[in-house]
Amino acid sequence: MNHRSGVAAHTLRGLVAALLVVPMVTGGHAAASGGPGWGLDRIDQRSLPLDSRFTPPADGAGVTVYLIDTGLDVGNSQFGGRASLGTNLTGTDVTDCGDEAGVSHGTFVAGIVGGARTGVANQAKLVEVQALGCSEGGSTMTLKQERRAVIRATSWIRRNAERPAVVNMSLAFSRNARVDRAVRRLVGSGIPVIAAAGNQGADACTKSPAHLASVITVGASTQNDRPWSGSNRGRCVDLWAPGKGISSVLADGGVTRYRQVGATSWATPFVTGAVAVYLQDHPRARPAKVRRWLKRTATVGALDGALEGAPNRLLFVGQA
């Protein structure tokens, strides 16, 4: 996946075609097995085996999560009236990008952050800042257009943010000075930015905004506590979160699991949701303090595999 690589517009073409989508029956934070999806289950405990529970210390109420993505099914029952479209910068009237199986990149990402059944922070407010093109049948935007839209999205958030707030960027461009400058300004305004490491199995330091020291860059891990093979890694990765076989929200209100294809796009919103949980009780926390909290509370040494200089830190959002 060599485009925006965190999973962004052009990434979706191959991604959707390669997925095996398995419907799940869920209730509360439960999945088909009677417990949460494995990603939620993993991040509230220090070690394996999983205990089929997810018990975060808070639910993100009062925190606004901004998602720079492909669109969002704002009326989806899984969002309980907490989702809205902040602005559409794509130049189209498309509000959500669903494939033939009802899967939308933006809605799926939002579900990991704050879906009623699948979200880390299932009472957070979700605001879509639509800046990435749909890809079914060919992307509706060029890469240059998407970069410009993402830059405009960061400016829109700076001007309009309801705080406390956190920004999810499940995307990655090749390094770009204009994107970097825009994201630095956003973080400098006091809003944490969580970014995907990218999906090439390469060095995250080659990607924007992943290489920036001011953002929190996320790599993807698997159910057996190994780095997902496609995840970028290296010293620009701050921590790891579940990113393969993840359960989240469908455009029709159902819940599904991506069994086959991993993505740092799925790992990133786990961290974003965790930050929303933290900001609920620490609404004045600046990005540097959020970063310190994530690093301090992460499970150290959990991952087994080549990290290529990335820290061995796995996201933790359980009870203290």
Legacy VTK file of the C-alpha trace (Angstrom):
# vtk DataFile Version 3.0
C-alpha trace
ASCII
DATASET POLYDATA
POINTS 320 float
0.000 0.000 0.000
2.120 2.804 -1.287
-0.115 5.828 -1.525
-1.030 7.644 1.612
-0.053 4.359 3.151
-1.513 4.722 6.621
-4.533 3.726 4.631
-5.923 6.629 2.833
-7.861 7.110 -0.365
-5.778 5.251 -2.918
-4.985 2.555 -0.356
-8.633 1.608 -0.202
-8.740 0.190 -3.733
-6.626 -2.847 -2.952
-7.651 -3.036 0.678
-11.353 -3.561 0.167
-10.828 -6.097 -2.600
-8.565 -8.200 -0.394
-10.748 -8.337 2.703
-12.640 -11.262 4.083
-15.526 -9.671 5.950
-17.269 -11.781 8.558
-20.481 -10.437 10.160
-20.604 -10.511 13.932
-23.466 -10.465 16.409
-22.719 -8.078 19.222
-24.160 -6.414 22.266
-22.662 -3.770 24.530
-18.912 -4.137 24.056
-19.485 -7.793 23.227
-18.542 -9.587 20.039
-19.727 -12.933 18.709
-17.793 -14.832 21.330
-19.614 -13.029 24.137
-16.738 -10.641 24.854
-15.284 -7.593 23.146
-13.336 -7.808 19.918
-9.769 -8.892 20.584
-8.403 -5.378 20.062
-10.441 -3.863 22.884
-9.825 -6.933 25.007
-6.054 -6.635 24.578
-5.570 -2.985 25.494
-7.038 -3.154 28.996
-4.765 -5.940 30.249
-1.022 -6.314 30.555
-0.537 -9.809 29.182
-2.151 -12.713 27.354
-4.382 -14.717 27.456
-7.339 -12.429 26.837
-10.092 -12.351 29.451
-13.088 -11.448 27.201
-13.605 -8.124 28.987
-13.025 -4.452 28.253
-13.131 -2.185 31.297
-11.671 1.263 30.551
-11.461 3.850 33.338
-13.755 6.279 31.458
-15.800 6.499 28.253
-14.665 9.750 26.626
-17.794 11.748 27.470
-17.254 15.470 26.944
-14.322 14.976 24.549
-14.487 15.745 20.814
-12.626 13.497 18.379
-11.884 14.946 14.940
-11.369 12.365 12.186
-9.640 13.429 8.965
-10.875 10.683 6.671
-13.078 9.571 3.758
-16.448 10.338 5.323
-18.713 9.122 8.092
-22.151 7.545 8.331
-23.279 10.099 10.910
-26.724 8.553 11.340
-25.336 5.115 12.141
-27.038 3.626 15.189
-23.647 2.651 16.635
-22.822 6.342 17.131
-25.948 7.148 19.122
-26.345 10.690 17.813
-22.756 11.602 18.784
-21.420 11.811 15.212
-21.504 14.772 12.840
-19.881 16.101 9.668
-17.752 19.124 10.502
-16.909 20.017 6.908
-16.449 18.352 3.528
-13.271 19.405 1.717
-13.362 16.782 -1.042
-15.297 18.789 -3.628
-17.928 16.047 -3.839
-21.333 15.527 -2.279
-20.395 12.045 -1.033
-20.809 11.756 2.738
-19.580 8.187 3.227
-17.560 5.704 1.177
-19.084 2.263 1.488
-18.130 -0.782 -0.561
-20.383 -3.631 -1.640
-20.069 -5.177 1.830
-21.089 -1.937 3.553
-17.570 -1.170 4.764
-16.379 2.448 4.837
-12.839 3.414 5.826
-13.991 6.529 7.674
-16.909 4.863 9.436
-14.794 1.832 10.361
-12.107 4.079 11.874
-14.724 6.079 13.778
-16.218 2.868 15.134
-12.897 1.888 16.700
-12.685 5.269 18.390
-16.250 5.562 19.577
-18.706 2.930 18.350
-21.210 1.848 20.988
-20.114 -1.797 20.696
-16.641 -1.470 19.249
-15.213 1.811 20.505
-12.553 2.570 23.075
-14.357 5.796 24.040
-17.969 5.010 23.294
-19.383 8.281 24.620
-16.977 10.640 22.842
-18.299 13.098 20.275
-17.154 12.218 16.729
-16.660 14.931 14.103
-15.691 13.967 10.560
-13.488 16.382 8.628
-13.827 14.860 5.179
-10.623 15.250 3.189
-9.901 11.909 1.504
-11.484 10.618 -1.676
-13.551 7.502 -2.142
-11.768 4.780 -4.075
-14.428 2.405 -5.330
-14.002 2.306 -9.108
-11.056 4.730 -8.924
-10.256 7.490 -6.473
-12.403 10.620 -6.656
-9.357 12.779 -5.784
-5.749 12.933 -6.882
-2.993 12.571 -4.327
-2.185 16.277 -4.656
-5.820 17.178 -4.047
-5.882 14.978 -0.978
-2.765 16.590 0.469
-4.300 20.023 -0.010
-7.555 18.900 1.565
-5.751 17.425 4.576
-3.868 20.699 5.069
-7.166 22.595 4.922
-8.659 20.096 7.361
-6.000 20.853 9.966
-6.697 24.580 9.595
-10.440 24.022 9.929
-9.942 22.048 13.128
-7.681 24.740 14.625
-10.344 27.364 13.994
-13.365 25.349 15.049
-12.288 22.792 17.649
-14.472 22.157 20.653
-12.075 21.271 23.432
-10.890 19.035 24.938
-10.163 17.487 21.568
-7.960 14.968 19.793
-7.360 14.423 16.056
-7.170 11.042 14.321
-5.161 10.840 11.076
-5.414 7.284 9.740
-3.338 8.258 6.719
0.277 8.641 5.663
1.820 10.524 2.749
5.380 10.408 1.547
7.196 13.128 3.472
5.783 16.515 2.571
6.861 19.834 4.079
3.461 21.499 3.687
1.633 18.666 5.403
4.249 18.687 8.163
3.909 22.426 8.708
0.115 22.221 8.924
0.177 19.355 11.411
2.798 21.086 13.569
0.553 24.146 13.767
-2.375 21.976 14.799
-0.395 20.335 17.591
0.973 23.746 18.567
-2.603 24.930 19.105
-2.859 22.413 21.943
-4.625 19.512 20.224
-2.972 16.055 20.210
-2.644 14.412 16.787
-2.550 10.618 16.459
-1.153 9.374 13.129
-0.741 6.059 11.325
2.793 4.750 10.826
1.979 3.483 7.311
1.572 0.079 5.697
4.717 -0.738 3.724
6.570 -2.789 6.340
9.221 -0.084 6.091
10.518 2.954 7.985
7.809 5.210 9.420
10.304 8.073 9.329
9.717 8.323 5.565
6.060 9.322 6.058
4.146 12.502 6.839
2.912 13.209 9.387
4.232 9.999 10.991
7.845 11.176 11.186
7.027 14.309 13.201
8.194 14.290 16.805
5.126 16.311 17.817
2.580 13.687 16.712
1.897 10.300 18.279
2.688 7.678 15.637
1.091 4.242 15.868
2.207 0.864 14.528
-0.110 -2.141 14.169
0.143 -5.331 16.239
-1.515 -8.733 15.881
-3.545 -10.939 18.186
-0.462 -12.925 19.206
1.453 -9.776 20.237
3.643 -9.489 17.180
4.091 -6.455 14.947
1.834 -6.832 11.912
4.102 -7.621 8.947
2.849 -4.686 6.886
3.222 -2.080 9.601
5.896 0.530 9.213
8.244 0.623 12.177
11.475 2.227 13.336
12.324 5.035 15.712
9.468 7.306 14.554
6.861 4.871 15.941
5.777 5.875 19.451
3.715 2.843 20.383
1.749 -0.102 19.018
-1.933 -0.982 19.057
-4.108 -3.769 17.610
-4.381 -3.527 13.827
-5.337 -6.873 12.282
-8.594 -8.823 12.539
-10.306 -5.794 14.078
-14.035 -5.430 14.773
-15.810 -2.178 13.932
-18.868 -0.520 12.440
-20.542 -1.066 9.056
-22.337 1.658 7.140
-25.683 -0.073 7.797
-25.288 -0.082 11.595
-23.954 -3.615 11.887
-20.588 -4.748 13.169
-18.009 -6.636 11.152
-14.502 -8.013 11.504
-11.646 -7.614 9.040
-9.947 -10.986 9.388
-7.324 -10.898 6.677
-5.857 -7.469 6.113
-4.078 -5.487 8.798
-3.674 -1.729 8.712
-2.135 0.981 10.832
-5.377 2.833 10.030
-7.101 0.468 12.465
-4.372 0.721 15.121
-4.408 4.523 15.161
-8.011 5.001 16.389
-7.393 2.671 19.342
-4.840 5.212 20.553
-7.119 8.124 19.671
-9.890 6.561 21.739
-7.487 6.047 24.629
-6.537 9.721 24.476
-10.230 10.670 24.574
-10.594 8.549 27.709
-7.615 10.346 29.259
-8.826 13.825 28.275
-12.188 13.188 29.928
-10.454 13.372 33.309
-7.594 15.675 32.194
-9.319 18.191 29.895
-6.502 20.751 30.050
-3.716 18.309 29.156
-1.441 19.570 26.385
-0.128 17.246 23.659
3.229 16.751 25.408
1.475 15.619 28.581
-0.738 13.244 26.586
2.375 11.754 24.978
4.017 11.249 28.373
0.878 9.547 29.690
0.690 7.155 26.748
4.343 6.192 27.124
4.191 5.892 30.898
1.108 3.674 30.929
1.945 1.503 27.897
2.764 -2.158 28.443
6.523 -2.473 27.937
8.059 -5.573 26.376
4.806 -7.196 25.232
5.695 -7.482 21.537
7.745 -10.292 20.054
9.291 -9.536 16.680
11.507 -7.161 14.749
10.649 -3.574 15.639
13.592 -2.030 13.752
14.284 0.510 16.477
10.682 1.192 17.473
9.980 1.105 21.206
8.399 -2.068 22.575
5.333 -0.310 23.965
1.784 -1.630 23.567
-1.178 0.660 24.213
-2.799 0.250 27.634
-6.072 1.860 28.667
-7.164 -0.350 31.548
-7.878 0.435 35.166
-4.864 1.835 37.010
LINES 1 321
320 0 1 2 3 4 5 6 7 8 9 10 11 12 13 14 15 16 17 18 19 20 21 22 23 24 25 26 27 28 29 30 31 32 33 34 35 36 37 38 39 40 41 42 43 44 45 46 47 48 49 50 51 52 53 54 55 56 57 58 59 60 61 62 63 64 65 66 67 68 69 70 71 72 73 74 75 76 77 78 79 80 81 82 83 84 85 86 87 88 89 90 91 92 93 94 95 96 97 98 99 100 101 102 103 104 105 106 107 108 109 110 111 112 113 114 115 116 117 118 119 120 121 122 123 124 125 126 127 128 129 130 131 132 133 134 135 136 137 138 139 140 141 142 143 144 145 146 147 148 149 150 151 152 153 154 155 156 157 158 159 160 161 162 163 164 165 166 167 168 169 170 171 172 173 174 175 176 177 178 179 180 181 182 183 184 185 186 187 188 189 190 191 192 193 194 195 196 197 198 199 200 201 202 203 204 205 206 207 208 209 210 211 212 213 214 215 216 217 218 219 220 221 222 223 224 225 226 227 228 229 230 231 232 233 234 235 236 237 238 239 240 241 242 243 244 245 246 247 248 249 250 251 252 253 254 255 256 257 258 259 260 261 262 263 264 265 266 267 268 269 270 271 272 273 274 275 276 277 278 279 280 281 282 283 284 285 286 287 288 289 290 291 292 293 294 295 296 297 298 299 300 301 302 303 304 305 306 307 308 309 310 311 312 313 314 315 316 317 318 319
